[in-house]
Each structure stands twice: as structure tokens, then as C-alpha cells.
């Protein structure tokens, strides 16, 4: 900067930790090349400071052509450069910590303009490090104090320099042995003004350039000016504006103040919007801003809207239509999900209250539940249209008709099933197989009765523990002709999927099986009493309501079904003995 051009002093203001230049000072400070007159400044001898009232010339480098001259390509098309970006980022890059549920507002910093520079926080800039900058930082850089830069022609350069730290660039020009014409040299690397090679930041050809202590133009570097502020100069040496690539990432420089923009969401020169973080670097993945969180694609750097994505620390979050992190009930991918308002994580297998007050169930996959749902040991039903819990009503649950009480819990269940007759299939001794046919009809399966007994095996040389003793097609015997549940389950395992011995089950277990859509084959007595042990019989339980089981009995020519108290079933089922055999107590069978 040429200190001999005119007498200019600049009053600085301090905000927070940074020195800020008031009003339109920035462009005035850029150099003696700005149009300024001595009579356009007012000297305040009381505080030895001068407030510049000079009109700042129009910024001529805020055009689409400028982006081309700065060799800036829209970064949304630079996915291929991502690998280089990831490996060359500066060591000062901020690593976001996992979201811990803190919903405290994060205030956004609006982009500083020349008219509002008095409120611009000038950070120490030590978070952007390169070899070139390290050389600049090796000088003892300090913030400017209220002793203003003296640019008065009547004040010597030497005196002005003594009023500032050595880290502030001197704009004094070095005289040459032979006078040179003003202007650029042949290779456009140095500039002569008033016969001297310039150093520092200068307004030349309607924009700004910086020249190092050797009078060489500075290109593609982030450097400190002679008045202490930091600026980026591009590949052609011109001061950078808007999105600029540097040091393996991207930064944004305000088109009016040329200062780096931190922690703000701004529009690029090609129209796309990008987020720049606390260290000025372009943001990727989860980023806090304006009191909430956003997600920016690591390849395109664009904000991700209406998507469920993985954060840099591994957790997954939902971001809505406006890009903000989602909380409570959110529509996505044809259904609804719920995200905890404190942790922002998806809520699975829980019954929660929405932002509008109503309650909904969300399943193991996080989706809102329709139809049946198991929760806290009970079964509930949620309306497919409203998603609300059904209470005090009967509903078709697919495998049966169920009643849900005032709390929404399933109380009664009648399974949809097909009745089969052992007599109509010419097997008067085949109650076990016919009852199995009834139970298998609930999940919609059919098994031929003859195939069932042929698979189990039958004959007079067998016992109920390893097959069917007797002949299911009929024949006399002084012992009960039957097969026990364990043998039946073992022999039919390859034929009847899900078959399971349920011997020893009590009332509660049977009710649970029914509510889950499983009929139970049960060994009992045809008259549900113990007077005649020769009346040993096998039937199916296909329903429950108000303390009673619905019995489907295959020993009839037409459908025979009735209700009995659960206490009666439990007593008979536990005490029935088949003549000639040591019958297991509470013998039952189920198809899951």
C-alpha cells in the first residue's frame, strides 16, 4: 500500500474477539488507488482519528465473468474432485460431535456487507493453514488497535510503520535504480506505480491485487493485508469473491467486503446454495445452523431434503422437506416414522404421542403400525385408515374376529377355520387327525386324513408313544386306540410345518396361542367329564371369550361346536386317562 498518496486514518471498532472496520472503510483501506481527496476526510484532532467519508467505487469483480476468471467451476458438478478434497483438507477442519439432543438455538451469522462491516466479526483466521500462510503467520501478527493506519503524505512511511506491528504489511514501495513506466511488467507479475514497484493490496484495473515483499503478485493464497484483514486471491491474482476452491476444499468470500463468510448458508455464483461452517470450509454431512441441524451431501455439498441419512458418527437421522432435522411424526417413503425430539433418533416399537396430540404405535422397523401389534405383553389393533388404536370394538384381524377392550387390548378371539368330520371321512377312530385338519385350516393349510395316519404309522404292534395304536378306520380293542401329542408332533414334523407338542400348557398359554392365531389340538373326554375313561377323545380349541373356550369337535356328521368354561377344560385336560395307557397330563398340540 502506498502510504504517500494521501492522508487517511481509519477508526476501528472492537466486537467480541475481533477488530471490525466501521461503515464503508474496507474499500477505502484497500489502497491509494481508491479515489479519495484530502478534503473528503475530517480530522478529529481530539482523538487523533479520521473517519473516512469517501464514496466507495462500485465493485467490478462481482460478475459471472469473474467466476470464469477465477477458474471457479460450480462445485455441485465436482463429485470427481471429492477424493482429493477429503485427503487435502487443512488440519483445522472442524469435526462435528454427535448430536446429543441439545436443542439450544444456534444463531446464524448473516453475510457482512460493506455498509455493515462494523458488526462483522474478524476472526483470527488461524484456522486456515497452508505453507504460504505459515510464512505470513511467522511474523508476529496482532490485531490492529485504535491507532489508525497513517496514510498522510506528510507523515513518513517510517513513522507509520512504527505505529503498527511488524505483521501488518508495509505498503511502502521500493525505488528502483532506473525509472520504470507505470503499469504491469511484461509477464504481469509486478506492478509499477509512480515509478516504483508496489507491495501490499492495491486497486488496479477495477479490482484488487496483492504483492508480496518482493513485489511479486500473490496468486491462489489467503493472506493478510497491510491493515490486518485477511483476503483470498485467486489463480489470476485477483481478490476472490463468492465460492472459491482452496487447500482441498471450498470457501465463500463476501462480494462486498471480500471477507471470508463463516457459519452461513449462501448462494454461489452459479445459483446453488451451500453451507460454510465455523472455520469457513464448505459443510458436509450433519451441520448445526440457525437453531437446528441440516445435512449436506459429501459429494455435491448440496442440502439433503426429505431423506433418512447416516451421520458422520454413524447414527441415522431424518431431514424434512425444508432440510431441517426431523422430530416427532414425519411422513416418508409412503408411511410415517417418529423421531425423538431430544435425540432425533428413530423410535421403534413404542406407543408415542404426536405433535398434534394423538397417539400412534411404531413397530420394530420404525414404521407406523396398522392392524395388529404386540406391545407390553398385550395385543392391540390400529385402524388402517386413521392409524389410531381401536377400543371397545370387534375387528377382523386376518386370522379371526377379535374384540378389543377399553384399553385397546385384545380380549376375545374367534379363529377363522374349517370344520372337519372324522366320521364323514370314514375314520371313526381318527379324531386326532381330523382335529389336526381343523387346526391347520386356520393358517389355510389342508392335509389329507389318510396321509396323516400313514405318515404317523398305525397298528396293533405300536404304542401311543411311537405311533397310532390300533386302526383309525375302526376295530375293537380293550385299550384306547390313539396317538399321543409328542409322537404325533415328531412323526408329522416333515409334513406339517410348525407343528409343536404343547403338553403341559395351562389356560393362559392356550389363550395366548389363540390370540396369535393358533388353534390348539387338545386331548380330553367326549363329554367333558371323567366318569367314563373309555370316552377318551381329541378335539380342537378355536376361540376364547369371557372365560370360555370354543370347542370344534370332529366326532359328528355335521358341524359340532360349543363353548365350555376354561376351568372345565383345564380340569378334564389335566386328568383324563386313556384306558390301558399311562396318559400324559394336559396333553395338547399346536401349529404355529
VEXDREN-2710 file (C-alpha; in Angstrom, 1 decimal):
% VEXDREN-2710
k/r/px/py/pz
1/UNK/0.0/0.0/0.0
2/UNK/1.4/3.4/-0.9
3/UNK/1.4/5.4/2.3
4/UNK/2.4/8.6/0.4
5/UNK/-0.7/9.1/-1.7
6/UNK/-3.0/10.8/0.8
7/UNK/-3.6/11.4/4.5
8/UNK/-6.0/8.7/5.6
9/UNK/-6.7/7.2/9.0
10/UNK/-9.3/4.6/9.8
11/UNK/-11.1/4.2/13.1
12/UNK/-11.5/0.5/14.1
13/UNK/-14.1/-0.9/16.4
14/UNK/-13.8/-4.0/18.5
15/UNK/-16.6/-6.6/18.6
16/UNK/-16.1/-9.7/20.7
17/UNK/-12.6/-11.0/19.9
18/UNK/-12.1/-9.4/16.5
19/UNK/-11.4/-5.8/15.3
20/UNK/-14.1/-4.6/12.9
21/UNK/-13.9/-1.7/10.4
22/UNK/-16.9/0.7/10.6
23/UNK/-19.1/1.7/7.7
24/UNK/-17.6/1.6/4.2
25/UNK/-14.0/1.6/5.5
26/UNK/-12.9/-1.6/3.8
27/UNK/-12.7/-0.5/0.2
28/UNK/-11.2/2.8/1.3
29/UNK/-8.4/1.0/3.1
30/UNK/-7.6/-1.1/0.1
31/UNK/-5.1/1.4/-1.2
32/UNK/-4.2/4.8/-2.5
33/UNK/-5.6/3.8/-5.9
34/UNK/-9.1/4.4/-4.5
35/UNK/-10.4/7.9/-5.5
36/UNK/-10.0/9.9/-2.3
37/UNK/-9.3/13.6/-1.7
38/UNK/-7.7/15.2/1.3
39/UNK/-10.7/17.5/1.6
40/UNK/-13.1/14.4/1.8
41/UNK/-11.8/13.4/5.2
42/UNK/-12.5/15.1/8.5
43/UNK/-9.7/15.2/11.0
44/UNK/-10.6/14.9/14.7
45/UNK/-7.6/16.3/16.5
46/UNK/-9.1/15.4/19.8
47/UNK/-8.8/11.6/19.3
48/UNK/-6.2/11.6/16.6
49/UNK/-8.5/9.6/14.3
50/UNK/-10.1/10.3/10.9
51/UNK/-13.4/9.0/9.8
52/UNK/-13.4/8.4/6.0
53/UNK/-16.5/9.6/4.2
54/UNK/-15.2/8.7/0.8
55/UNK/-17.7/7.1/-1.6
56/UNK/-16.6/3.5/-2.4
57/UNK/-16.4/2.8/-6.2
58/UNK/-18.6/0.0/-7.5
59/UNK/-17.3/-3.5/-7.0
60/UNK/-16.3/-4.5/-10.5
61/UNK/-15.5/-8.1/-9.9
62/UNK/-18.9/-9.4/-8.9
63/UNK/-20.0/-10.8/-12.3
64/UNK/-20.4/-14.1/-13.9
65/UNK/-17.3/-13.4/-15.8
66/UNK/-15.4/-13.1/-12.6
67/UNK/-16.2/-16.7/-11.7
68/UNK/-14.6/-17.7/-15.0
69/UNK/-11.6/-15.5/-14.5
70/UNK/-11.1/-17.1/-11.1
71/UNK/-11.3/-20.5/-12.7
72/UNK/-14.3/-21.4/-10.5
73/UNK/-16.5/-24.3/-11.6
74/UNK/-19.9/-25.0/-10.0
75/UNK/-18.9/-27.4/-7.2
76/UNK/-22.1/-29.4/-7.5
77/UNK/-20.6/-30.9/-10.6
78/UNK/-17.3/-31.7/-8.9
79/UNK/-18.1/-35.1/-7.3
80/UNK/-14.9/-36.4/-9.0
81/UNK/-12.8/-34.0/-7.0
82/UNK/-14.2/-35.3/-3.7
83/UNK/-11.4/-37.8/-3.1
84/UNK/-8.8/-35.1/-3.5
85/UNK/-10.9/-32.8/-1.2
86/UNK/-11.1/-35.4/1.5
87/UNK/-7.4/-36.0/1.6
88/UNK/-6.1/-32.4/1.3
89/UNK/-8.3/-30.6/3.9
90/UNK/-6.5/-28.4/6.4
91/UNK/-5.8/-29.7/9.8
92/UNK/-8.1/-27.1/11.2
93/UNK/-11.2/-28.7/9.8
94/UNK/-13.9/-29.0/12.5
95/UNK/-15.1/-32.5/13.3
96/UNK/-18.7/-32.4/14.3
97/UNK/-19.6/-34.1/17.5
98/UNK/-22.6/-36.4/17.6
99/UNK/-25.9/-34.8/18.2
100/UNK/-26.6/-35.1/21.9
101/UNK/-30.1/-33.8/21.9
102/UNK/-29.2/-30.3/22.8
103/UNK/-31.9/-28.2/21.1
104/UNK/-30.3/-24.8/22.1
105/UNK/-30.6/-22.4/19.3
106/UNK/-27.5/-21.9/17.1
107/UNK/-27.7/-18.3/15.8
108/UNK/-26.7/-17.8/12.1
109/UNK/-24.2/-15.2/11.0
110/UNK/-25.6/-13.0/8.2
111/UNK/-23.2/-12.2/5.4
112/UNK/-21.4/-9.0/6.2
113/UNK/-21.7/-6.1/3.7
114/UNK/-19.6/-3.0/3.3
115/UNK/-22.4/-1.0/4.9
116/UNK/-22.5/-3.3/7.9
117/UNK/-18.8/-4.1/8.4
118/UNK/-18.8/-2.5/11.8
119/UNK/-20.7/-5.6/13.0
120/UNK/-18.6/-8.1/11.2
121/UNK/-16.6/-10.4/13.5
122/UNK/-13.0/-10.6/12.2
123/UNK/-11.8/-14.0/13.4
124/UNK/-8.1/-14.5/13.9
125/UNK/-8.1/-16.6/10.7
126/UNK/-5.6/-19.0/12.2
127/UNK/-7.9/-21.9/11.2
128/UNK/-6.8/-21.8/7.6
129/UNK/-3.3/-23.1/7.3
130/UNK/-1.0/-23.5/4.2
131/UNK/2.7/-23.2/3.7
132/UNK/2.3/-19.8/2.2
133/UNK/0.2/-18.6/5.1
134/UNK/2.6/-20.1/7.6
135/UNK/5.2/-17.8/6.2
136/UNK/2.9/-14.8/6.8
137/UNK/2.0/-16.1/10.3
138/UNK/5.6/-16.4/11.3
139/UNK/5.6/-12.6/11.6
140/UNK/4.2/-11.5/14.9
141/UNK/0.6/-10.9/13.7
142/UNK/-1.6/-8.9/16.0
143/UNK/-5.0/-7.3/15.8
144/UNK/-4.9/-3.6/14.8
145/UNK/-5.5/-1.3/17.7
146/UNK/-7.2/2.1/17.8
147/UNK/-4.0/3.8/16.4
148/UNK/-5.1/4.0/12.8
149/UNK/-3.1/3.4/9.8
150/UNK/-1.5/6.6/8.8
151/UNK/-1.6/7.3/5.1
152/UNK/-0.9/11.0/5.2
153/UNK/1.6/12.1/2.6
154/UNK/3.0/14.5/5.2
155/UNK/3.6/11.6/7.6
156/UNK/6.6/9.5/6.7
157/UNK/6.3/5.8/5.9
158/UNK/8.8/5.0/8.6
159/UNK/6.7/6.8/11.2
160/UNK/3.5/5.0/10.1
161/UNK/5.2/1.6/10.2
162/UNK/6.4/2.2/13.7
163/UNK/2.8/2.7/14.8
164/UNK/1.9/-1.0/13.9
165/UNK/3.1/-4.5/14.5
166/UNK/5.6/-5.9/12.0
167/UNK/3.0/-8.5/10.9
168/UNK/1.0/-5.8/9.1
169/UNK/2.2/-5.5/5.6
170/UNK/4.0/-2.3/4.7
171/UNK/2.8/-0.7/1.5
172/UNK/6.0/1.3/1.0
173/UNK/7.3/0.9/-2.5
174/UNK/10.9/0.2/-3.2
175/UNK/12.6/2.7/-5.5
176/UNK/14.4/1.2/-8.5
177/UNK/17.7/2.3/-9.9
178/UNK/16.2/3.1/-13.2
179/UNK/12.8/4.7/-13.5
180/UNK/10.1/2.3/-14.9
181/UNK/6.9/3.2/-16.6
182/UNK/3.8/2.8/-14.5
183/UNK/1.7/-0.3/-15.1
184/UNK/2.2/-4.1/-15.4
185/UNK/5.5/-5.6/-16.3
186/UNK/5.7/-7.9/-19.4
187/UNK/4.7/-11.1/-17.6
188/UNK/2.0/-9.5/-15.5
189/UNK/3.7/-10.4/-12.2
190/UNK/4.7/-7.0/-10.9
191/UNK/3.1/-3.5/-11.0
192/UNK/4.8/-0.1/-11.0
193/UNK/3.2/3.0/-9.7
194/UNK/4.8/6.4/-9.6
195/UNK/8.0/4.7/-10.9
196/UNK/8.1/2.3/-8.0
197/UNK/7.2/-1.4/-7.7
198/UNK/4.3/-1.8/-5.3
199/UNK/3.8/-4.2/-2.4
200/UNK/0.6/-5.0/-0.4
201/UNK/-3.0/-4.8/-1.7
202/UNK/-3.8/-2.4/-4.5
203/UNK/-6.8/-1.4/-6.6
204/UNK/-5.7/-2.0/-10.2
205/UNK/-7.9/-2.2/-13.3
206/UNK/-11.1/-2.1/-11.2
207/UNK/-10.2/-4.9/-8.8
208/UNK/-7.6/-5.7/-6.2
209/UNK/-4.3/-7.5/-6.2
210/UNK/-1.8/-8.3/-3.6
211/UNK/2.0/-8.1/-4.0
212/UNK/4.5/-9.7/-1.6
213/UNK/7.6/-8.1/-0.1
214/UNK/9.5/-8.9/-3.3
215/UNK/6.8/-7.0/-5.3
216/UNK/5.6/-10.3/-6.9
217/UNK/1.9/-10.8/-7.4
218/UNK/0.2/-13.2/-4.9
219/UNK/-1.9/-15.9/-6.5
220/UNK/-4.1/-18.7/-5.1
221/UNK/-3.4/-17.8/-1.5
222/UNK/-5.1/-16.5/1.6
223/UNK/-3.1/-13.6/3.0
224/UNK/-3.2/-10.8/5.5
225/UNK/-3.5/-7.3/4.1
226/UNK/-1.5/-4.3/5.3
227/UNK/-4.4/-3.2/7.5
228/UNK/-4.7/-6.6/9.2
229/UNK/-7.7/-8.2/7.5
230/UNK/-7.4/-11.4/5.5
231/UNK/-8.3/-11.9/1.9
232/UNK/-8.2/-14.7/-0.7
233/UNK/-6.5/-14.0/-4.1
234/UNK/-7.3/-16.4/-6.9
235/UNK/-5.3/-18.1/-9.6
236/UNK/-5.2/-14.9/-11.7
237/UNK/-4.2/-12.9/-8.6
238/UNK/-7.5/-11.0/-8.4
239/UNK/-9.2/-10.8/-5.0
240/UNK/-11.7/-13.7/-4.7
241/UNK/-15.5/-13.4/-4.2
242/UNK/-18.2/-16.0/-3.6
243/UNK/-17.3/-19.7/-3.7
244/UNK/-13.5/-20.3/-4.2
245/UNK/-11.6/-23.6/-4.1
246/UNK/-8.5/-23.6/-1.9
247/UNK/-6.4/-26.1/0.2
248/UNK/-8.6/-29.1/-0.9
249/UNK/-11.9/-27.6/0.0
250/UNK/-14.1/-24.6/-0.7
251/UNK/-14.6/-21.2/1.0
252/UNK/-17.0/-18.3/0.4
253/UNK/-15.9/-14.7/0.3
254/UNK/-18.4/-11.8/0.6
255/UNK/-18.8/-10.0/-2.8
256/UNK/-18.9/-6.6/-1.0
257/UNK/-16.4/-6.9/1.9
258/UNK/-14.3/-9.7/0.3
259/UNK/-14.1/-11.2/3.8
260/UNK/-14.4/-14.9/4.4
261/UNK/-18.0/-15.9/5.3
262/UNK/-18.3/-18.3/8.3
263/UNK/-21.3/-20.2/9.6
264/UNK/-23.8/-19.2/7.0
265/UNK/-25.9/-20.6/4.1
266/UNK/-25.2/-18.6/1.0
267/UNK/-25.9/-18.7/-2.8
268/UNK/-23.0/-19.4/-5.1
269/UNK/-22.2/-17.6/-8.3
270/UNK/-23.9/-20.4/-10.3
271/UNK/-27.1/-20.3/-8.3
272/UNK/-26.8/-23.3/-5.9
273/UNK/-26.8/-22.8/-2.1
274/UNK/-24.1/-24.1/0.2
275/UNK/-23.3/-24.1/3.9
276/UNK/-20.0/-22.8/5.2
277/UNK/-19.0/-23.7/8.8
278/UNK/-17.4/-22.1/11.7
279/UNK/-13.9/-22.5/10.0
280/UNK/-15.2/-21.1/6.7
281/UNK/-14.9/-24.5/5.0
282/UNK/-17.9/-25.8/3.0
283/UNK/-20.0/-28.1/5.2
284/UNK/-20.7/-31.8/4.7
285/UNK/-23.0/-34.2/6.5
286/UNK/-24.8/-33.1/9.7
287/UNK/-24.2/-29.4/10.4
288/UNK/-25.7/-27.2/13.1
289/UNK/-27.2/-23.9/11.9
290/UNK/-29.9/-21.5/12.9
291/UNK/-31.0/-23.5/16.0
292/UNK/-31.4/-26.8/14.2
293/UNK/-29.4/-29.3/12.1
294/UNK/-29.1/-29.8/8.4
295/UNK/-27.4/-32.4/6.2
296/UNK/-25.2/-31.6/3.2
297/UNK/-24.2/-34.2/0.7
298/UNK/-20.5/-35.1/0.9
299/UNK/-20.1/-35.3/-2.9
300/UNK/-22.3/-32.4/-4.1
301/UNK/-22.3/-30.3/-0.9
302/UNK/-26.0/-29.6/-1.6
303/UNK/-28.5/-29.7/1.2
304/UNK/-30.3/-33.0/1.5
305/UNK/-34.1/-32.7/1.9
306/UNK/-36.7/-35.4/2.8
307/UNK/-34.3/-38.2/3.3
308/UNK/-33.0/-40.6/6.0
309/UNK/-29.2/-40.5/6.1
310/UNK/-26.3/-41.6/8.1
311/UNK/-24.3/-39.0/10.1
312/UNK/-20.5/-38.7/10.3
313/UNK/-20.6/-40.5/13.6
314/UNK/-22.8/-43.4/12.4
315/UNK/-26.3/-42.6/13.7
316/UNK/-29.1/-42.2/11.2
317/UNK/-31.4/-39.1/11.1
318/UNK/-34.3/-37.9/9.1
319/UNK/-34.3/-34.5/7.4
320/UNK/-37.6/-33.0/6.2
321/UNK/-38.8/-31.1/3.2
322/UNK/-37.1/-27.9/4.4
323/UNK/-33.9/-29.7/5.1
324/UNK/-34.2/-29.4/8.9
325/UNK/-33.6/-32.4/11.1
326/UNK/-37.0/-34.1/11.8
327/UNK/-38.7/-34.6/15.1
328/UNK/-41.9/-36.5/16.1
329/UNK/-44.2/-37.9/13.3
330/UNK/-42.7/-37.5/9.8
331/UNK/-44.1/-38.8/6.5
332/UNK/-41.5/-40.6/4.4
333/UNK/-41.4/-43.3/1.7
334/UNK/-45.2/-44.0/1.8
335/UNK/-45.6/-44.3/5.5
336/UNK/-44.8/-42.5/8.8
337/UNK/-42.0/-42.6/11.3
338/UNK/-41.4/-41.0/14.7
339/UNK/-38.1/-39.3/15.7
340/UNK/-37.3/-38.5/19.3
341/UNK/-37.4/-34.7/19.9
342/UNK/-34.3/-34.9/22.2
343/UNK/-32.1/-37.4/20.4
344/UNK/-33.5/-37.0/16.9
345/UNK/-33.2/-40.8/16.6
346/UNK/-35.9/-43.0/15.1
347/UNK/-38.3/-44.5/17.7
348/UNK/-39.0/-48.2/17.2
349/UNK/-41.6/-50.5/18.9
350/UNK/-43.2/-47.8/21.0
351/UNK/-46.6/-46.1/21.5
352/UNK/-45.9/-42.3/21.4
353/UNK/-47.8/-39.0/21.2
354/UNK/-47.6/-37.0/18.0
355/UNK/-47.1/-33.2/17.7
356/UNK/-50.9/-32.8/17.3
357/UNK/-51.8/-34.8/20.4
358/UNK/-53.0/-38.2/19.2
359/UNK/-51.1/-41.4/19.9
360/UNK/-49.6/-43.9/17.5
361/UNK/-47.8/-47.2/17.5
362/UNK/-44.5/-47.5/15.7
363/UNK/-43.2/-51.0/15.0
364/UNK/-39.8/-52.7/15.1
365/UNK/-38.9/-51.2/11.7
366/UNK/-39.9/-47.7/12.9
367/UNK/-43.0/-47.6/10.6
368/UNK/-46.4/-46.6/11.9
369/UNK/-48.4/-49.7/12.7
370/UNK/-51.7/-50.6/11.1
371/UNK/-53.6/-53.7/12.1
372/UNK/-52.3/-55.9/15.0
373/UNK/-49.4/-55.0/17.2
374/UNK/-47.8/-56.6/20.2
375/UNK/-46.7/-54.2/22.9
376/UNK/-46.0/-54.6/26.7
377/UNK/-47.3/-58.2/26.7
378/UNK/-50.7/-57.5/25.0
379/UNK/-52.2/-57.4/21.6
380/UNK/-53.6/-54.2/20.1
381/UNK/-55.2/-53.2/16.8
382/UNK/-54.6/-49.9/14.9
383/UNK/-57.1/-48.7/12.3
384/UNK/-55.6/-48.9/8.8
385/UNK/-57.1/-45.5/7.8
386/UNK/-56.6/-43.4/10.9
387/UNK/-53.7/-45.3/12.5
388/UNK/-55.4/-44.9/15.8
389/UNK/-55.8/-47.6/18.4
390/UNK/-59.2/-49.4/18.3
391/UNK/-61.1/-49.7/21.6
392/UNK/-64.4/-51.4/22.6
393/UNK/-64.9/-52.9/19.2
394/UNK/-64.7/-56.1/17.1
395/UNK/-62.2/-56.2/14.3
396/UNK/-61.2/-58.6/11.6
397/UNK/-57.6/-59.3/12.4
398/UNK/-57.0/-61.6/9.4
399/UNK/-57.0/-64.9/11.1
400/UNK/-60.1/-64.3/13.2
401/UNK/-62.6/-61.9/14.6
402/UNK/-61.3/-60.2/17.8
403/UNK/-62.7/-57.9/20.4
404/UNK/-60.6/-55.1/21.8
405/UNK/-61.5/-53.7/25.3
406/UNK/-61.5/-50.2/26.6
407/UNK/-57.7/-50.2/26.8
408/UNK/-57.4/-51.4/23.3
409/UNK/-56.2/-54.9/24.4
410/UNK/-57.4/-58.0/22.6
411/UNK/-59.9/-59.7/24.8
412/UNK/-61.9/-62.2/22.7
413/UNK/-60.9/-64.2/19.6
414/UNK/-62.8/-66.5/17.2
415/UNK/-60.5/-68.1/14.7
416/UNK/-61.5/-68.4/11.1
417/UNK/-61.4/-72.2/10.5
418/UNK/-62.8/-75.1/8.6
419/UNK/-64.7/-77.8/10.5
420/UNK/-63.8/-81.5/9.5
421/UNK/-65.7/-84.7/10.4
422/UNK/-63.8/-87.9/11.1
423/UNK/-67.0/-89.8/10.5
424/UNK/-67.6/-88.3/7.1
425/UNK/-64.0/-89.4/6.2
426/UNK/-64.7/-93.0/7.3
427/UNK/-62.4/-92.9/10.3
428/UNK/-64.3/-93.4/13.5
429/UNK/-61.1/-93.7/15.4
430/UNK/-59.4/-90.8/13.6
431/UNK/-60.2/-87.9/15.9
432/UNK/-56.5/-86.9/16.3
433/UNK/-56.0/-86.4/12.6
434/UNK/-59.4/-84.7/12.0
435/UNK/-58.7/-82.3/14.9
436/UNK/-55.3/-81.6/13.2
437/UNK/-57.1/-80.8/10.0
438/UNK/-59.3/-78.2/11.8
439/UNK/-56.3/-76.6/13.4
440/UNK/-54.3/-76.5/10.1
441/UNK/-57.2/-74.8/8.3
442/UNK/-56.6/-71.6/10.4
443/UNK/-53.4/-70.7/8.5
444/UNK/-55.1/-72.0/5.3
445/UNK/-53.4/-75.4/5.0
446/UNK/-55.1/-78.8/4.2
447/UNK/-53.8/-82.3/4.9
448/UNK/-55.4/-85.5/3.8
449/UNK/-56.6/-87.6/6.8
450/UNK/-55.3/-90.9/5.4
451/UNK/-51.9/-89.2/4.6
452/UNK/-51.7/-88.0/8.2
453/UNK/-52.1/-91.6/9.7
454/UNK/-49.9/-93.2/7.1
455/UNK/-47.2/-90.7/8.0
456/UNK/-47.7/-91.3/11.7
457/UNK/-47.8/-95.0/11.3
458/UNK/-50.5/-97.2/12.9
459/UNK/-51.0/-100.8/14.0
460/UNK/-51.6/-103.1/17.0
461/UNK/-47.9/-103.5/17.5
462/UNK/-47.4/-99.8/18.2
463/UNK/-47.9/-97.8/21.4
464/UNK/-49.3/-94.2/21.5
465/UNK/-45.8/-93.1/22.4
466/UNK/-44.4/-94.0/18.9
467/UNK/-47.4/-94.2/16.6
468/UNK/-51.1/-94.8/16.4
469/UNK/-52.1/-97.8/18.4
470/UNK/-54.9/-99.6/16.5
471/UNK/-56.7/-98.9/13.3
472/UNK/-58.1/-95.4/12.6
473/UNK/-60.6/-96.9/10.1
474/UNK/-62.1/-98.9/13.0
475/UNK/-61.6/-102.1/15.0
476/UNK/-62.2/-103.3/18.5
477/UNK/-59.7/-103.2/21.3
478/UNK/-59.7/-103.3/25.1
479/UNK/-57.3/-100.4/25.0
480/UNK/-58.0/-96.9/23.8
481/UNK/-56.9/-96.5/20.2
482/UNK/-54.9/-93.2/20.0
483/UNK/-51.6/-91.5/19.4
484/UNK/-50.1/-89.1/22.0
485/UNK/-49.2/-85.5/21.2
486/UNK/-45.4/-86.0/21.4
487/UNK/-45.4/-88.9/18.9
488/UNK/-47.8/-87.0/16.6
489/UNK/-45.6/-83.9/16.5
490/UNK/-42.4/-86.0/15.9
491/UNK/-43.8/-88.1/13.1
492/UNK/-45.5/-85.3/11.3
493/UNK/-42.7/-82.7/11.6
494/UNK/-41.6/-83.2/8.0
495/UNK/-45.2/-83.0/6.7
496/UNK/-46.8/-80.3/8.9
497/UNK/-44.6/-77.2/9.3
498/UNK/-44.8/-75.5/12.7
499/UNK/-46.3/-78.5/14.5
500/UNK/-45.4/-78.4/18.2
501/UNK/-46.1/-80.5/21.2
502/UNK/-47.8/-78.3/23.8
503/UNK/-48.2/-80.8/26.5
504/UNK/-48.4/-79.2/30.0
505/UNK/-49.9/-76.0/28.8
506/UNK/-52.4/-74.1/31.0
507/UNK/-55.3/-71.8/30.3
508/UNK/-53.1/-68.7/29.8
509/UNK/-50.8/-70.4/27.3
510/UNK/-53.8/-71.6/25.3
511/UNK/-55.3/-68.1/25.2
512/UNK/-52.1/-66.6/24.0
513/UNK/-51.9/-69.2/21.2
514/UNK/-55.4/-68.4/20.2
515/UNK/-54.8/-64.6/20.2
516/UNK/-51.8/-65.3/18.0
517/UNK/-53.9/-67.1/15.5
518/UNK/-53.1/-70.7/16.5
519/UNK/-55.8/-73.3/17.2
520/UNK/-54.9/-75.9/19.8
521/UNK/-55.5/-79.7/19.5
522/UNK/-56.4/-81.0/22.9
523/UNK/-56.8/-84.5/24.5
524/UNK/-59.8/-84.7/26.7
525/UNK/-63.1/-86.6/27.2
526/UNK/-66.0/-86.5/24.8
527/UNK/-68.5/-85.4/27.5
528/UNK/-66.0/-83.2/29.4
529/UNK/-66.3/-85.3/32.5
530/UNK/-64.2/-88.1/34.0
531/UNK/-67.0/-90.7/34.6
532/UNK/-66.1/-92.9/31.7
533/UNK/-62.4/-93.2/30.7
534/UNK/-63.5/-95.1/27.6
535/UNK/-64.8/-91.7/26.2
536/UNK/-61.3/-90.6/25.6
537/UNK/-61.4/-88.1/22.7
538/UNK/-59.3/-85.4/20.9
539/UNK/-60.8/-82.0/19.7
540/UNK/-59.7/-78.6/18.7
541/UNK/-59.9/-75.3/20.6
542/UNK/-60.7/-72.5/18.1
543/UNK/-61.8/-69.5/20.2
544/UNK/-61.8/-67.7/23.5
545/UNK/-64.2/-65.2/25.1
546/UNK/-65.2/-64.2/28.6
547/UNK/-63.6/-67.2/30.3
548/UNK/-64.7/-69.8/27.8
549/UNK/-63.1/-71.8/25.1
550/UNK/-64.8/-72.6/21.8
551/UNK/-64.5/-76.3/21.0
552/UNK/-64.6/-77.7/17.5
553/UNK/-65.5/-81.5/17.7
554/UNK/-64.8/-83.7/14.7
555/UNK/-66.9/-86.7/16.0
556/UNK/-70.1/-85.7/14.2
557/UNK/-71.7/-85.8/10.8
558/UNK/-72.5/-82.1/10.8
559/UNK/-70.6/-79.2/12.3
560/UNK/-70.4/-79.6/16.1
561/UNK/-69.0/-76.6/18.1
562/UNK/-69.8/-75.2/21.5
563/UNK/-68.4/-73.2/24.4
564/UNK/-67.1/-74.6/27.7
565/UNK/-65.6/-72.9/30.7
566/UNK/-61.8/-72.7/30.7
567/UNK/-61.8/-74.2/34.2
568/UNK/-63.7/-77.3/32.9
569/UNK/-61.3/-77.7/30.1
570/UNK/-58.3/-77.3/32.4
571/UNK/-59.6/-80.0/34.9
572/UNK/-60.5/-82.6/32.2
573/UNK/-57.4/-82.0/30.1
574/UNK/-55.2/-82.5/33.1
575/UNK/-56.9/-85.6/34.5
576/UNK/-58.1/-87.7/31.5
577/UNK/-56.6/-91.2/31.3
578/UNK/-56.8/-93.4/28.2
579/UNK/-57.7/-97.0/29.2
580/UNK/-54.6/-99.2/29.1
581/UNK/-52.1/-96.4/28.9
582/UNK/-50.3/-94.0/31.4
583/UNK/-51.6/-90.9/29.7
584/UNK/-49.5/-87.6/30.0
585/UNK/-51.4/-84.9/31.8
586/UNK/-52.5/-81.7/30.0
587/UNK/-51.7/-83.1/26.6
588/UNK/-52.0/-80.6/23.7
589/UNK/-50.7/-79.8/20.2
590/UNK/-50.4/-76.6/18.2
591/UNK/-49.5/-75.5/14.7
592/UNK/-47.5/-72.2/14.8
END
